[in-house]
């Protein structure tokens, strides 16, 4: 029987340790999306000027588009048996991958912090303490769960998807009983900038999963259908995201300032008082625990990948694993405690800021995997700075930089607005540019380089070379 505490980190998962079915991706990503921060994300579409009809429509489009991109990353896991970000070495070089990796770590810490703020409120209420104590307790539980690893993370996803789905059905019934749905529907007024903001909010939410989504599919058997992995991942993530965000739209449209003053308090009050309130505080904490464990685990993987690119380390002791996870936890908790009083005002800008950095990475990674490398990587070379992929892929890093710079004229955030935003009526289309520009540029430079040479298909079982890599 496989050990409960995961032994592997960034090394290849051999076939004899593979297990599970593609359906596990549905329950994990449904549970990761049925949570309070996704509700707040949907509410932002209304807070910043949207109506119910076009906000829900824009969020749906963003969830489907962003979810499809992240699901394409998920399909890489069973094929390669590797965490997501170590694959970036094939595009940027064994050491050059540290550039997107460090940005990914910042993302994990930011999402850990934002999730801890809301979960800390719930835990504080459950333990009859305060928000600060709740944040610290929640962070400690998150770190312990992430240390145990893959099997417990998927088990948590199964529990969360069931409990939170039932809770959200009940909350939706209570909310619809209060809302004048007919009036909200008839108040539709289309505004392109606000509609695109809704699309961007949900697309950025989904795309932000991209840098770690294959971490949770890499233990699936190599024979798992890529289409099944893609389909179940997309279904779970898009359904969960849209469900939570549409709920957030209705909450913001009906509650207004009451919700803005206390997101957690309003949702719990909607569910009831007494034992019912305690249950919904638990539901909020449980939903945030699932996604914060993913953030902590992904941050740990990214840190290990960054360091190992320079040290050549392929395996990690349990003590080392705990140490990396503790670093992510401490950093995320510190940011949560510092920013807990200004959460809502900064969260939109944080989401859109992240989107700027990860759409070019997604475009480059997917073009390389599906079009250049044809779903085959030289796995031992991913750990060798003198091998096929080299230490630094300056051409790929230049394409990545071009993707970042191309977005700036179209970017609209609280701290920077590009010169082409106003001519577009205030619409932010930077994420579309971030996908469209680097994809053909990378295809052009990669097909002229040595990494475009074909890699032999490892077949249905790991080759000796793959075993050496692990």
N, C-alpha and C positions, 0 to 999 in steps of 0.2 A: 504494500500500500504506500502511496506517495506521502511524504512528510507534509504535515500541515503548514509548517513554516517554510516558505519558498527558499530554495537554495540558489537559484540562478538570478543573475542580474542582466548584464548586457551580452552574455554569451548565447550561442545558438542553442535552441531547445531541440534535443535529439528526438527522433521518431518514437522511441520507447517511452518517452515522458509526455507525449501528446495525448490529449483527451478532450472530451466535450463535443458539442455540436454547434452549428452556426446559430441556432436559436438562442444560445447563451448571450449573443450580442444584443438581441432584442431586449431581454430582461435587464441587462446591465445598463444600456443606454436609455431605456424608458425610465428606469429608476433614477438615473443621473440627471434627467431633465424634469422630472416631476418634483420641483422644489422651489423654495421661496425666491431665490435669486432670479430664476427664469420668470416668475410672476412679476417681479420688479422690472425686468427687462421689457416685458410686454407693456406694463403700465407706462413706461417712459414714452412709448409711441403716442399716448394720449396726453401725458404731461407736457410734451413739447409740441402740442397743437393738433394732433390727429383726431379723427372721429372713429367711432367703433367699427364701421363697415370697412373703411379703407385701411385702418390700422391692422385689423385681423387679416385682411387680404394681403397686405404688404408683408406682414410677419410670416404668413403661410408661404409666400414666394421665397422669402429669405431662408426659411427653414428647409425648404425643398432643395434650393440651389446650394446652400452651404452644407446641408446634410449629405447631398450627393458627393460633394468634394471630400468630406471627411470619411464617407463610407468607402470611397475608392482607396483611401489610405488603409482602412480597416482590412480590405481584401488582400493587402500585402502580407499581413501577419502569418497566416497559415503557410503561405508559399516559402517564406524566408525563415520563420522561426526566430525573428529578431525584434527587439524593441524598435519603435518608429524612428527615433532621431538618430540612431547609429547608422541608419540607411543614408543619412545626409552626407556621410563620408564619401559615398560613391559620387555625389554631385560636387561637393565642395573640397574634397580631400580629407585625409584622416585628421589633420589638425585644423584645416580651414573650416570644418564643420562647427568649430567652437563659436563662430560668429552667430549663426542662427540659434545655436544651443544656449548661449548666454541670454539671448532675448527670450527664449522659451522659458528659462528658469525665472526670469522676471515676471513672465505671464503667470506661471504657476503660483508664485508668491503673491501676486496681485489677486488672483482668484481665491487662493487660500484665505487671504485677508478679508476680501469682500464677503465670502461665505461665512467666515468666522464671526463677523459683525452681526449678521442676522441670526445665525445659530446661537451665538453667545447670548442674545436677548432671550431666546427660547430656553436655553439651559439655565440661565439666571432665574427665570420664572419657575422652572421645574424644581430647582434646588433652593428656592427662596433666598437667593443671594443678590448679586447685581450683575450688570453686563460684563464688567471686567473679569469677575470670577468665572462667569459662564464662558467667555472667550477662552480663558486659560484651560478650563476643564475640557471643553470641546476639542481644543488643539491637542491635548494629551491623548484623548481617546482616538483621535484621527491618526496620530503618529503610531500608536500601538497597532492599530488595524493595518496600516500601510506596511509596517515591519513584518507582519505575518505573511502578507503578500497575496499572490494571484488567486488562490482557491477561495480564500475568505472574502476577497473583493467581489468575486462573482456570486458567492453565496449571499453577501450583503445586497447585491443588486437584485437578486431574486426576491428577497424579503421586501426591500424598499419598493420595488415596482408594484408588488401586490398591495402593501399597506397604503402607499401614497396614492395609488389609483383609486382605491375605495374612498380614501379621505377626500380626494379632489372631486369625485362624483358627488359626494354628500355636500361639500362646500359649494359646488356649482348649483345644486338644487336650491340651497339656501339663498345664494346670491340672486338667482333668477326669480325667486319668490319676491325679492325686494325691488328688483329693477323693472323699469318700464321699457321692455325690450323694443316694443313697437316705436316708441319715441326715439330711442337711440338709433334704430335702423333708419328712420326717416330723416335723421339729422345728418345724413351723409353729405360730405362736401369734399370733392377731390382736390388735393393740392399735391403737385408732383414732388416738391422738396420734402414735404412731410411724409408722403408715401415712400419715397426712397430712403428716408431716415428709418422707417419701420423695416423695410427690406434689409437695410444695413445692420440694424440692431440684431435681427434674428440670424442673418448670414454670419455676422461676426461671432455670435454665440456658437454656432455650429462649427465654423472654421477653426475656432480656438481649440476644439477637441482634436483637430487634425494632427498636431505634433505628438500626441500620445495614444491615438486610437488603436494602432497596431500592437501596443503593449498588451492589450487585453484580448487579442485574437491570436497571438503568436504560439499559444499552446494547443490550438486546434490542430487536428491531424492534417498532414500535408495534402491528403486527398480531399479535404473539404472544398466544396465548390466555391470558387471566387464569387460567382453570382449570388449564392446563398449568403455568404458572408456580407457582401455588399447590401443585399436586399434586407436582411434582418437588422443590420446596423442602421441603415437609412430609416427603416420603419420605426424602430425603437426611438431613435434620436429625434426624428422629425415629428412623430406623433407626440412624444413626451414634451418636446419644446413647444409645439403649437398649442397643446392642451394647456400648459402652464401660462403661456404668454397671452392666449385668448382670455383666460381667466383674469390675468392682470389687466388687460384692456377694459374688461367689464367692471372690475373693481375700481380702477382709476376714473372711469366715466361716471360711476354712480356714487362713489365715496368722496372723491375730490380730496380736500385738505385733510380729512380724517385719516385717509390711507397714507398720505404723504407724511403726516406727523409720526405715525408708528405703523410701519408695514406689517411687522409680526403681530403687534397687538390687534390690528384691525382684522386680520385673517383669522386669528384665534377667536376673537369675539364673534365673528361670523359663524363659527362652528358651535358656540355655546359657552356655558359657564361651568364652574365646578369641575367635575371629573372630565367632562367633555373638553373643557379648556386645557386641562392637563394633557389629555390625549393629543390635541392638536399642537401643543408645544412640543410634544414628543415627535409627532409627525414631521414638523419643521426641522427639528434637530436631526432626525433620521435621514431625511432627504438631503440635507446639507452634508451629513457625514459621508454619504456615498460619493458625492462629487468631490468633496475635500480630500477624501482618501485617494481618489484618482489624481488630484493635483499634487498631493504629497508624493505619491508613488512615481508619477511622471517627473516631478522635480528631482527626485533621487536618481532616476534613470539618466536624466539629462546631465546632472552633475558628474555622475560616474563616467558617462560617455565623454564629457569634456576633459576630465582629468586623465582618463586612460588614453586619449589621443596623444598625449605628451609623455605619459609614463609607460605606456604599453601594457597596462594592467587589463586582464580579460576576465578575471574572476574576483569575487569580493567575499570577505569573511562576514559572518553574522554581525560581528562588532562593527565592522566598517559600514555595513548596510544600515545599522541603527544610527551610526554617527552622521551619515549623509541625510537620513530622514530627519534627524534632530535639527540639522542645519536649516532645512526647509521649514520645519515647524516653528523654530525660534524666529526666523526672519518674517514669516507670514504672520505670526502672532504679534510681533512688534509693530508691523504695519497696521494690523487690525486695531490695536490699542490706540495708535496715534490717529487713525482716521475714522474711528467709530462715530464721531459726532457730525461728520460731513459726508456720509455714505452716498446718499442719493444724488447729490449735486455733482459728484465726481465720477460716478459709475459709468454714465453714458460716454464721457470722454475717454475713460479707460478702455471700454469695449472697442470704440472706433480707433483708438490709438493702436491697440493690439492688431486690429485688422490690417492696418498699414504694413506691419512687419510680416504677417504670416500669409497673406495672399501671394506675394512673390515666392515665398518658400514652397507653398503648396503647388503652385504652377510648375516650378522647377522640379520638385520631387516627382510629381505625377508624370510629367513629360519624360523624365529620365527613366522611370520605372516601366511605363507602359509603351513608350514609343522608341526610346533609345536602347535601353538594356533589355527590352522584351521580357520583363519579369524575371531576369536572371542576373544575379550579382556574383562576383568572385569573392566569396565570403572571407577566406583568409586575408585577402588584400584589404579588407575593411579595417584590419588591425595593423597593417604594415605601411608606415609613411613612405617607404621606399618601393612599394609595390605598384600595382596597376593604377590605383587612384591617386597616388602621390600624397605629399603632405599638405599642399595648398593648391587648390584649383582656382587660379586667379581669374580665369575666363568666366567661370561660374559665379564667383564672388562679384565680378564686374556686372554680370547680368542681374544678380540679386540687387546690387546697388542701383542699377538702372530702373528696376522695378519699383524700388522705394522712391526714387527721385521723380519718376513719372507720375506718382500719385499725389505729390505735394500740391500742384496747382488745383486739384479737385477735392482736397481734404478740408472738411469743416469740423473743427473741434473748438472747445472753449478757449484753448490757448494758442490756436493757429487756424487761420482760414485762408485757403489758397485763392489766387486771383481769378480763377475761372469758376468759382462757386457762385458769385453774384450773377454773372451772365446766364447761369443755369437756374436762376430763380432760387438760389440757396441750396440746391440739391447736392448731396455728397455722393459722387459716383467713383470715388477713389479706389474702392475695392474691386470694381470691375476693371479699371485700368491696371490694377495690381495683378490681376489674373491674365489680362490680354497682352500686356507688353512683354513680360519675361518669358512666357511660354514659347513663342516663335524664336525669340533671341537665343534662348538656351538650346532649342532644337538645332539651330544653325551652328552654334559653336561646338556642341557636343558631337554632332555627326562628323565633324572634321578632326576630332581628337582621338587619342589612343583608346579611351574608354569605350568608344563605340564598337570596338572589335567584339565579335560574338563570344559569349561565355557558354561553355558546355552545359547542357541541361543536367542537373544533378539527379533527375529521375524521381522515383517514388521513395527512395531511401537516401539518407545522408551519405555523401561521399566521404572518403578518408580525409579530404581537404576540409570539409565542413566540420568533421570531428576535431581536426587539429585546431580550427578556429575557435571551438568551444572550450 
